[in-house]
Amino acid sequence: MNGRDAMFIDEVIIELNAGRGGNGCMAFRREKYIEMGGPFGGNGGHGGNIIFEVDEGLNTLIDLRYKKIYKAKQGEHGQGKAMNGKNAEDLIIKVPIGTVITDTDTNLIIGDLTKKGDRVVAAYGGRGGRGNMAFATRNNPAPAFCENGEPGEEKKVKVELKLLADVGLVGMPSVGKSTFISKISAAKPKIAAYHFTTLNPNLGVVKTKDNRSFVVADLPGLIEGASLGEGLGDRFLKHIERTRVIAHIIDMSAFEGRDPVEDYKIINKELENFNKKIMDKPQIVIANKMDMESSLENLEKFKKEVKCEVFPISSMTGEGIDKVLIKLADMLDTIERQPLYEEEKFESHVLYKFKKEQPFKIFKEGDTFVVTGDEIEKMLRMTWFASDEAFARFSKKLRRLGIDDKLKEMGIVEGDTIRILDYEFEYKE
């Protein structure tokens, strides 16, 4: 594998830790001649979001390969004199066009970035905690508590590059795909007389004689079983999902005793096994190596068994290539690019972040009642327990959620221990 091959990375899994919100401040006005000045603590700043953004200069995910955890900064804490903390800067992760971000826990698509300027918030920073000024009411004009910042979202995501090409070249190893793309574009793939010469997809921009242009992807040679992980095909089959047309190149010379018809059936079977929707894409057959002696006879046999339009060419001599390119351009003129994913597969941040299948769970560990649940744990982290007033407010929230009723149902009595995360409380009626 040469240096260029080693640098093509099209899939990584990374962890995202968005920034925590800054803590609110508890403070009171202390000014000369002003008695009982009231609350004066500011709010904390918003934690930094983690955002994926398209960078047209990138064509691989190599920059993400060596860093597995990305952390955004925390918002600044609120201060006295009603000073709010500063919001943290967002963490921007640059990725190539064609990048898909998937939440590995839910398998929902966070973003599919397919054009210049696309960006998506993959993990939201926590909101800043409120200072005691924010809690002042008519009944409690001088609250002696504040709020800690909300934790930022934590996610593990799969970042996947699916190349944006109009035409995908498929075929068995050594059928001439690399030679073909080198003839029709400025791409310079490695070409040699052995299987799996192409270890990475090659992209080429093609211009026809009538000045139409499109992008072609030469995908590494497939073999039987590629969709199950055999050979190299399973690594690169995903790159054909975005293409609008499949160009199936067949070695019509039957070099090395191969059967063109059998090769055609095997490749189509692998495409179908990987993703049945691929077979709905328009497909043309390019009969390559027609400069060889046996090719003409094999072509006639192929046409009898495979009922589709076939374009005979020779990648070596260039014969027939212009006709193929015009045909591909004509097809592309009538086929709109379709979104890769259906709307329901996308993550709705609001639903995902605040979904409530059950707000809490309670179970016993020995004599301790353990309370778990995302909402409960977030409330705990945001509570500033330095004052009795803050603790009373937290207890009131738990009662409102029905936790007290559930504990009584489970037989809790005064003096028993309740644990939430690493905090333990004594139960009182």
C-alpha positions as CSV (number, residue, x, y, z in Angstrom):
1,M,0.0,0.0,0.0
2,N,1.5,3.3,-1.0
3,G,1.3,6.6,0.9
4,R,-1.7,7.8,-1.1
5,D,-3.7,4.6,-0.4
6,A,-2.9,4.8,3.3
7,M,-4.4,8.3,3.6
8,F,-7.9,7.5,2.4
9,I,-10.1,7.2,5.5
10,D,-13.8,7.0,4.9
11,E,-15.2,5.9,8.3
12,V,-14.4,6.7,11.9
13,I,-16.2,6.5,15.3
14,I,-15.6,9.3,17.7
15,E,-17.0,10.6,21.0
16,L,-18.5,14.1,21.4
17,N,-18.7,15.9,24.7
18,A,-20.4,19.2,24.3
19,G,-19.6,22.0,26.8
20,R,-21.3,22.3,30.1
21,G,-23.1,25.5,30.9
22,G,-21.5,27.8,33.4
23,N,-22.8,27.9,36.9
24,G,-25.1,30.7,38.1
25,C,-23.9,33.0,40.8
26,M,-25.5,33.7,44.2
27,A,-24.7,37.2,45.3
28,F,-26.4,40.2,47.0
29,R,-26.1,43.9,46.5
30,R,-23.8,45.4,49.1
31,E,-23.8,49.1,48.6
32,K,-23.4,52.0,50.9
33,Y,-26.7,53.5,52.1
34,I,-28.6,50.6,50.5
35,E,-30.0,48.1,53.0
36,M,-31.1,44.6,51.9
37,G,-30.0,45.3,48.3
38,G,-31.5,42.1,47.0
39,P,-30.1,39.4,44.8
40,F,-27.4,40.3,42.4
41,G,-26.0,37.0,40.9
42,G,-25.7,36.6,37.2
43,N,-26.4,33.6,34.9
44,G,-23.8,31.2,33.6
45,G,-22.9,31.2,29.9
46,H,-24.0,28.5,27.4
47,G,-21.6,25.6,26.9
48,G,-20.1,25.1,23.4
49,N,-21.9,23.1,20.8
50,I,-20.1,20.6,18.6
51,I,-20.7,21.3,14.9
52,F,-19.8,19.4,11.8
53,E,-19.1,21.7,8.8
54,V,-18.3,21.0,5.1
55,D,-14.8,21.9,4.0
56,E,-14.5,21.6,0.2
57,G,-10.7,21.2,0.4
58,L,-11.0,17.8,2.2
59,N,-11.6,14.5,0.5
60,T,-10.9,12.1,3.4
61,L,-11.6,11.7,7.1
62,I,-7.9,11.3,7.9
63,D,-8.0,14.3,10.3
64,L,-10.5,12.5,12.6
65,R,-8.7,9.2,12.7
66,Y,-6.2,10.0,15.4
67,K,-8.4,11.9,17.8
68,K,-11.2,9.9,19.4
69,I,-12.7,12.3,21.8
70,Y,-13.8,15.9,21.0
71,K,-14.7,18.2,23.9
72,A,-16.2,21.7,23.6
73,K,-15.5,24.3,26.2
74,Q,-17.6,25.1,29.2
75,G,-19.5,28.4,29.5
76,E,-18.2,31.0,31.9
77,H,-19.7,31.1,35.4
78,G,-22.0,34.0,36.3
79,Q,-20.7,36.7,38.7
80,G,-21.9,39.2,41.1
81,K,-23.2,42.6,40.1
82,A,-25.6,40.9,37.7
83,M,-22.8,39.9,35.4
84,N,-23.7,37.0,33.2
85,G,-21.0,34.5,32.1
86,K,-19.8,34.5,28.5
87,N,-21.0,31.8,26.2
88,A,-18.4,29.3,25.2
89,E,-17.2,29.1,21.5
90,D,-18.6,26.2,19.4
91,L,-16.2,23.5,18.4
92,I,-16.2,23.1,14.6
93,I,-15.2,19.8,13.0
94,K,-14.4,20.1,9.3
95,V,-15.4,17.2,7.1
96,P,-15.6,16.6,3.3
97,I,-18.8,16.9,1.2
98,G,-20.7,13.7,1.3
99,T,-20.2,13.1,5.1
100,V,-22.9,11.3,7.1
101,I,-23.0,11.6,10.9
102,T,-24.9,8.8,12.7
103,D,-25.7,8.5,16.5
104,T,-24.4,5.0,17.3
105,D,-26.8,4.6,20.2
106,T,-30.0,5.3,18.3
107,N,-28.8,4.6,14.8
108,L,-30.5,7.9,13.7
109,I,-28.9,10.2,11.2
110,I,-27.7,13.5,12.8
111,G,-26.7,15.0,9.5
112,D,-26.0,14.3,5.8
113,L,-23.7,17.1,4.5
114,T,-24.0,17.2,0.7
115,K,-23.2,20.7,-0.4
116,K,-21.0,23.7,0.2
117,G,-21.8,25.5,3.5
118,D,-23.7,22.6,5.0
119,R,-23.3,22.3,8.8
120,V,-25.1,20.4,11.6
121,V,-25.0,20.6,15.4
122,A,-24.2,17.1,16.5
123,A,-24.0,17.7,20.2
124,Y,-25.6,20.7,22.0
125,G,-23.9,22.5,24.9
126,G,-25.7,22.8,28.2
127,R,-27.5,26.0,29.1
128,G,-26.0,28.2,31.7
129,G,-27.3,27.9,35.3
130,R,-29.4,30.8,36.6
131,G,-28.1,33.2,39.2
132,N,-30.2,34.0,42.2
133,M,-31.5,37.2,40.5
134,A,-33.4,34.9,38.1
135,F,-35.3,33.3,41.0
136,A,-36.5,36.4,42.7
137,T,-40.3,36.4,43.1
138,R,-42.9,38.5,45.0
139,N,-43.0,35.7,47.7
140,N,-39.2,35.3,47.8
141,P,-37.6,38.6,46.8
142,A,-34.1,37.5,48.0
143,P,-33.5,33.8,47.1
144,A,-30.4,32.3,48.7
145,F,-29.7,29.8,46.0
146,C,-28.6,29.6,42.3
147,E,-28.3,26.9,39.7
148,N,-25.4,24.9,38.3
149,G,-24.9,24.8,34.5
150,E,-26.6,22.1,32.5
151,P,-24.3,19.2,31.3
152,G,-23.6,19.2,27.6
153,E,-24.7,16.3,25.4
154,E,-22.4,13.3,25.2
155,K,-22.6,11.1,22.2
156,K,-20.7,8.5,20.3
157,V,-21.1,9.0,16.5
158,K,-20.1,7.3,13.3
159,V,-18.7,9.7,10.8
160,E,-18.9,8.2,7.3
161,L,-17.8,9.5,3.9
162,K,-20.1,8.5,1.0
163,L,-18.6,10.0,-2.1
164,L,-20.7,12.4,-4.2
165,A,-20.4,11.0,-7.7
166,D,-22.9,11.0,-10.6
167,V,-21.7,7.7,-12.1
168,G,-20.3,4.7,-10.2
169,L,-18.1,2.3,-12.1
170,V,-18.5,-1.3,-10.9
171,G,-17.1,-4.6,-12.1
172,M,-14.8,-7.5,-11.2
173,P,-11.1,-6.8,-10.5
174,S,-8.9,-6.1,-13.6
175,V,-11.8,-5.4,-16.0
176,G,-10.3,-2.1,-16.9
177,K,-12.1,0.4,-14.7
178,S,-9.0,2.3,-13.8
179,T,-7.8,2.5,-17.4
180,F,-11.3,3.7,-18.4
181,I,-11.4,6.5,-15.8
182,S,-7.8,7.6,-16.7
183,K,-9.0,7.9,-20.4
184,I,-12.1,10.0,-19.7
185,S,-10.8,12.3,-16.9
186,A,-7.6,13.7,-15.3
187,A,-7.7,11.1,-12.6
188,K,-4.4,9.1,-12.5
189,P,-5.2,5.8,-10.8
190,K,-2.5,3.2,-10.2
191,I,-2.8,0.5,-12.9
192,A,-1.1,-2.9,-13.0
193,A,-1.7,-6.4,-14.3
194,Y,-2.9,-7.9,-10.9
195,H,-6.1,-8.0,-8.9
196,F,-7.0,-5.2,-6.5
197,T,-4.7,-2.7,-8.0
198,T,-7.2,0.0,-6.9
199,L,-7.2,0.1,-3.2
200,N,-9.2,3.4,-2.9
201,P,-12.0,4.9,-4.9
202,N,-10.9,7.3,-7.6
203,L,-12.9,10.3,-8.6
204,G,-12.7,11.9,-12.0
205,V,-14.5,14.9,-13.6
206,V,-15.6,14.0,-17.1
207,K,-16.3,16.5,-19.9
208,T,-18.2,15.3,-23.0
209,K,-17.6,16.6,-26.6
210,D,-20.8,18.7,-26.3
211,N,-19.4,20.4,-23.1
212,R,-21.5,18.6,-20.5
213,S,-19.7,17.4,-17.4
214,F,-20.2,15.0,-14.5
215,V,-18.3,13.1,-11.8
216,V,-17.4,9.4,-12.1
217,A,-16.2,7.2,-9.2
218,D,-14.1,4.2,-10.0
219,L,-14.8,1.8,-7.1
220,P,-12.4,-1.0,-6.1
221,G,-13.0,-4.4,-7.7
222,L,-15.8,-6.4,-6.3
223,I,-15.8,-10.2,-6.0
224,E,-18.4,-12.8,-5.0
225,G,-19.2,-12.3,-1.3
226,A,-18.1,-8.7,-1.2
227,S,-21.3,-7.6,0.6
228,L,-20.5,-10.1,3.3
229,G,-16.9,-8.8,3.8
230,E,-14.9,-10.8,1.2
231,G,-12.2,-8.9,-0.7
232,L,-12.3,-5.1,-0.7
233,G,-15.8,-4.5,-1.9
234,D,-17.6,-4.3,1.4
235,R,-15.4,-1.3,2.3
236,F,-16.4,0.7,-0.7
237,L,-19.9,-0.5,-1.7
238,K,-21.4,2.4,0.4
239,H,-19.8,4.9,-2.1
240,I,-22.2,3.8,-4.8
241,E,-25.3,4.7,-2.8
242,R,-25.2,8.3,-3.8
243,T,-24.6,7.7,-7.5
244,R,-27.4,8.4,-10.0
245,V,-26.2,5.9,-12.6
246,I,-24.3,2.6,-12.4
247,A,-21.9,1.8,-15.2
248,H,-21.1,-1.9,-15.1
249,I,-17.8,-2.6,-16.9
250,I,-17.4,-6.2,-18.2
251,D,-14.2,-7.7,-19.5
252,M,-15.7,-9.1,-22.8
253,S,-12.4,-10.8,-23.7
254,A,-13.1,-13.4,-20.9
255,F,-9.5,-13.1,-19.9
256,E,-8.3,-15.7,-17.4
257,G,-11.2,-18.0,-18.4
258,R,-13.8,-15.7,-16.9
259,D,-17.5,-15.8,-18.0
260,P,-18.8,-12.3,-18.8
261,V,-22.4,-13.3,-18.1
262,E,-21.5,-14.9,-14.8
263,D,-19.4,-11.8,-13.8
264,Y,-22.4,-9.6,-14.6
265,K,-24.8,-11.7,-12.4
266,I,-22.3,-11.9,-9.5
267,I,-21.8,-8.1,-9.3
268,N,-25.5,-7.3,-9.5
269,K,-26.1,-9.9,-6.8
270,E,-23.6,-8.3,-4.5
271,L,-25.1,-4.8,-5.1
272,E,-28.5,-6.2,-4.3
273,N,-27.3,-7.9,-1.1
274,F,-25.7,-4.7,0.1
275,N,-28.7,-2.5,-0.6
276,K,-31.7,-3.4,-2.7
277,K,-32.4,0.2,-3.6
278,I,-29.2,0.2,-5.6
279,M,-30.8,-2.1,-8.1
280,D,-33.5,0.6,-8.8
281,K,-30.8,2.9,-10.2
282,P,-30.4,3.1,-14.0
283,Q,-27.6,0.9,-15.2
284,I,-25.6,0.6,-18.4
285,V,-23.2,-2.2,-19.4
286,I,-19.9,-1.2,-20.9
287,A,-18.2,-4.1,-22.8
288,N,-14.5,-3.4,-22.4
289,K,-11.4,-4.9,-24.1
290,M,-13.2,-5.2,-27.5
291,D,-9.7,-4.9,-29.1
292,M,-9.1,-8.6,-28.1
293,E,-9.7,-11.4,-30.5
294,S,-12.3,-13.3,-28.5
295,S,-14.4,-10.3,-27.5
296,L,-16.7,-10.0,-30.5
297,E,-17.9,-13.6,-30.2
298,N,-18.4,-13.2,-26.4
299,L,-20.3,-10.0,-26.9
300,E,-22.9,-11.8,-29.1
301,K,-23.4,-14.5,-26.5
302,F,-23.7,-11.9,-23.8
303,K,-26.4,-9.9,-25.6
304,K,-28.5,-13.1,-26.0
305,E,-28.5,-13.8,-22.3
306,V,-28.5,-10.3,-20.8
307,K,-31.4,-8.2,-22.1
308,C,-30.0,-4.7,-21.7
309,E,-28.2,-2.0,-23.8
310,V,-24.5,-2.8,-24.1
311,F,-21.8,-0.3,-25.2
312,P,-18.7,-1.9,-26.7
313,I,-15.5,0.0,-26.0
314,S,-11.7,-0.4,-25.8
315,S,-10.2,1.5,-22.9
316,M,-6.7,0.9,-24.5
317,T,-7.5,2.4,-27.9
318,G,-10.3,4.8,-26.8
319,E,-12.8,3.3,-29.4
320,G,-16.4,3.7,-28.4
321,I,-15.7,5.8,-25.3
322,D,-17.2,9.1,-26.6
323,K,-20.5,7.3,-27.3
324,V,-20.7,6.0,-23.7
325,L,-20.0,9.4,-22.3
326,I,-22.8,11.0,-24.4
327,K,-25.2,8.3,-23.2
328,L,-24.3,8.8,-19.6
329,A,-24.7,12.6,-19.9
330,D,-28.1,12.1,-21.5
331,M,-29.2,9.8,-18.7
332,L,-28.0,12.3,-16.0
333,D,-29.9,15.1,-17.7
334,T,-33.1,13.3,-16.8
335,I,-32.3,12.0,-13.3
336,E,-32.5,14.2,-10.3
337,R,-30.3,13.6,-7.3
338,Q,-32.3,12.0,-4.6
339,P,-31.7,12.4,-0.9
340,L,-29.8,9.4,0.5
341,Y,-32.0,9.1,3.6
342,E,-35.7,9.3,4.3
343,E,-36.8,12.1,6.6
344,E,-37.9,9.7,9.4
345,K,-34.3,8.4,9.7
346,F,-33.0,11.8,10.8
347,E,-32.6,12.6,14.5
348,S,-35.0,15.2,15.9
349,H,-32.9,16.9,18.5
350,V,-35.8,18.1,20.6
351,L,-37.4,14.6,20.6
352,Y,-34.1,12.9,21.2
353,K,-32.9,15.1,24.0
354,F,-36.1,15.3,26.0
355,K,-37.9,12.0,25.2
356,K,-39.6,10.6,28.2
357,E,-40.4,6.9,27.9
358,Q,-40.3,6.9,31.7
359,P,-38.9,9.8,33.7
360,F,-37.3,7.7,36.4
361,K,-36.6,4.2,37.6
362,I,-36.2,3.1,41.2
363,F,-34.7,-0.2,42.5
364,K,-33.2,-1.4,45.7
365,E,-29.5,-2.2,46.3
366,G,-29.5,-3.8,49.8
367,D,-31.2,-1.3,52.0
368,T,-30.6,1.7,49.6
369,F,-33.2,3.0,47.2
370,V,-31.5,3.9,43.9
371,V,-33.2,6.5,41.7
372,T,-32.0,6.7,38.0
373,G,-33.2,8.7,35.0
374,D,-31.8,11.3,32.6
375,E,-34.1,14.1,33.8
376,I,-33.5,13.3,37.5
377,E,-29.7,13.1,37.1
378,K,-29.6,16.4,35.2
379,M,-31.7,18.1,37.9
380,L,-29.2,16.8,40.5
381,R,-26.2,18.1,38.6
382,M,-27.8,21.5,38.2
383,T,-28.7,21.9,41.9
384,W,-26.4,24.0,44.1
385,F,-26.6,22.2,47.4
386,A,-24.8,24.8,49.5
387,S,-28.0,26.2,50.9
388,D,-31.1,24.7,52.7
389,E,-33.3,26.6,50.3
390,A,-31.7,24.9,47.2
391,F,-32.1,21.5,48.8
392,A,-35.8,22.2,49.6
393,R,-36.3,23.3,46.0
394,F,-34.8,20.0,44.7
395,S,-36.9,17.9,47.0
396,K,-40.0,19.7,45.8
397,K,-39.1,18.9,42.2
398,L,-38.8,15.2,43.0
399,R,-42.2,15.2,44.7
400,R,-43.7,16.9,41.7
401,L,-42.4,14.1,39.5
402,G,-44.0,11.4,41.7
403,I,-40.8,10.0,43.1
404,D,-42.1,10.3,46.7
405,D,-45.3,8.4,45.9
406,K,-43.3,5.6,44.2
407,L,-40.8,5.3,47.1
408,K,-43.7,5.0,49.6
409,E,-45.3,2.3,47.3
410,M,-42.0,0.4,47.5
411,G,-42.0,0.6,51.3
412,I,-39.6,3.3,52.2
413,V,-39.6,4.6,55.8
414,E,-38.1,7.6,57.5
415,G,-34.3,7.3,57.9
416,D,-33.8,5.0,54.8
417,T,-31.1,6.0,52.3
418,I,-31.8,7.3,48.7
419,R,-29.0,7.4,46.2
420,I,-29.0,9.4,42.9
421,L,-25.7,9.1,41.0
422,D,-23.0,9.5,43.8
423,Y,-25.2,11.5,46.1
424,E,-26.9,9.9,49.1
425,F,-29.9,11.4,51.0
426,E,-31.8,10.4,54.1
427,Y,-35.5,10.1,53.5
428,K,-37.8,12.3,55.7
429,E,-41.6,12.5,55.6
